[in-house]
């Protein structure tokens, strides 16, 4: 804007002397910096006169909301008692992760919770934490990597292919998978996700579209991976009519990349401003779904989840084409997300931060480590776990402790013993950093049943 818009300009226009002025200045300064002051004031006047016409608008919707239903920000206190909860594999979960869940259960909006057997300390909700809330979504209850997920493609290819064509498969992963903040594919693919209206109606998301396009079909750093391995189907009554036995499989683990990270950062900031909590639980700040920001986050979160799926689809499509085989089936699931689900007969927001959906009959993948099998599972629909299960083996040691304790040579020795090749990856992702997946699975027999396993053989991670 040529001349900076000030609160007195809005008051002169007729804005009431309340929080609507701060809201308007915030939105205008964030999204309309390049517009002329006179034009902005003209639009602001239209909103002031008929705010109901602008509800849901990407820029003016929040201002209209502040005019129609002025909100008073007040600090929330925690309840003195916890909402009902269950912990699975309690003896193998660190105390800090339990305390994080206990705090979350005392939020005024909490309805029920659960802790999965792979749980460990995180930010806000613990990793492996599940929380049902009343009409409220907690950005840090979803996590920074919105829609982080697993995807397994099973091919009708004999596992002998892994030995006979090992070099070729390593070359495919090395040359045709991209990781981290800067690697992208030279040939970009389009996807129907980019025609979604959220990319035009939500200002923040609109700014991120170009980044999302460039990062489509890439994976994050940390524990994200693309792996070739052996799929062993053990359930003769499986959903795909696959004969029990061994097959070639491609397993991927990644999320919504820069799109999801920026959405998480933006709405977490808004939540902490609108929902002041005691300092030690401030990361559990929520957005009311009845508000403009709450509704907008919900739309953006769902877009990020669908984008994460699109990334996996692109990876599997690229690699499947190089293998030259049509898949028998694909199994996939989110594990950093929030869903609208019925809990005790009431619709709630169920957050699963590092937890796999395990509703009755729901299929999913629970990975182990580079040297331990992952499990293809079918949910049992256990209501006490809020229809959830673990999202993996779970970390036993922090990244810092791994760097202090392990060496590359020690890790390579373990990998060699298991016949696993790793392309990239750091000491912090050592297979010894993870809990025993067999113990984790034993602690959730009432949550899932096993359909088959996936044993990694060629692993690609960020360098």
Secondary structure as UniProt FT lines:
FT   HELIX           7..13
FT   HELIX           19..31
FT   TURN            33..34
FT   HELIX           37..49
FT   HELIX           51..54
FT   TURN            55..56
FT   TURN            58..59
FT   HELIX           60..68
FT   STRAND          84..87
FT   HELIX           90..92
FT   HELIX           95..104
FT   TURN            105..106
FT   TURN            108..109
FT   STRAND          110..120
FT   STRAND          127..133
FT   STRAND          136..137
FT   HELIX           139..142
FT   TURN            146..147
FT   STRAND          149..155
FT   HELIX           160..164
FT   HELIX           166..176
FT   TURN            180..182
FT   HELIX           192..195
FT   HELIX           198..201
FT   HELIX           203..215
FT   TURN            216..217
FT   TURN            222..223
FT   STRAND          225..233
FT   TURN            236..237
FT   TURN            239..240
FT   STRAND          245..254
FT   HELIX           257..274
FT   HELIX           279..284
FT   STRAND          287..288
FT   TURN            289..290
FT   HELIX           292..323
FT   STRAND          327..334
FT   STRAND          336..343
FT   TURN            344..345
FT   STRAND          346..353
FT   STRAND          355..357
FT   TURN            360..361
FT   STRAND          363..366
FT   TURN            370..371
FT   STRAND          374..379
FT   HELIX           383..385
FT   STRAND          388..390
FT   HELIX           399..405
FT   HELIX           408..417
FT   TURN            418..419
FT   STRAND          421..423
FT   HELIX           427..429
FT   HELIX           431..433
FT   HELIX           437..442
FT   TURN            443..447
FT   STRAND          448..460
//
